[in-house]
Amino acid sequence: MFNINYHNKKTQWFVLLLLSLIWGSSYILMKKGLVYFTPEQMASFRMFVAGVVLFPLGLKMRPKITTKNAGLLFLAGMLGSFIPAFLFAYAQTNLDSALTGILNSFVPCFTVVFGLLFFKKQFKAIQYVGVLVGLLGVIGLIYSTATTHLHFNPFYAFLVLVATLCYAFNVNLLKSWLSDLNGREISSLSFLFLLPLSIVAVWQTGFFNALTPKSYWAAFYIALLGIGATAFAIIIFNDLLKATSALFGSIVTYMIPLVALFFGLLDGETIYGVQLLFAGVILIGVFLVSKR
């Protein structure tokens, strides 16, 4: 489907930047979708669209399903897509898109923790330093943003952190427990399991009943989320993980806040100089984490 040489170092960084642009812009798309739809409607339609797009590929890959990997594929779909889609949708009813993208940067930290606790991963000392530097940058961004937002509610930030826990465990799961499948197989098969659940969810939330001429653009933005940020991006992300490591793949979540801040600025969200300063600290962390 995507004939990309993921073992080439330049290609790996290109894909990482592409994913950063796709996922970094997803927060502003969610913000636009929530103008006319509830969080449940937006998340369920996003998963429904992704499932429909990946359905033909999933049918083609169906012989790859075994009694051993069926449960893991379903779990990968739930942790990597379904649960976070609802958590982010609820979170953005209170948080700015830029702040949501910033909070998502905790994924590499949790990736290291889960790698050590459950997957017996080993990391270089310089990578630990990179994680800490990146974490300091993230904390600084959160603090500087939260102090300027009077309606900031920690509960909604907690929802984002739960989503990052899901992502972090999932990237380790893909690398360690589903190593015999490539990214296309994992993505399409996991959504083959999720599609019935997505159909029920989109029906129960009444998404199609909420469609009006005024909400067509909002529905279009959500469809973009399903096609680009979910179906397409997850395939190339899973392929990237196969060629690199769980930690390298999680670096994308350090770069997402920069894109989210940019689109937030374009949409009229207030961005301060101190936030840009901490964004630079995050980039230093990315450089250190990527060191061999």
Order of alpha helices (4+ residues) and beta strands (2+ residues): alpha-alpha-alpha-alpha-alpha-alpha-alpha-alpha-alpha-alpha-alpha-alpha-alpha-alpha
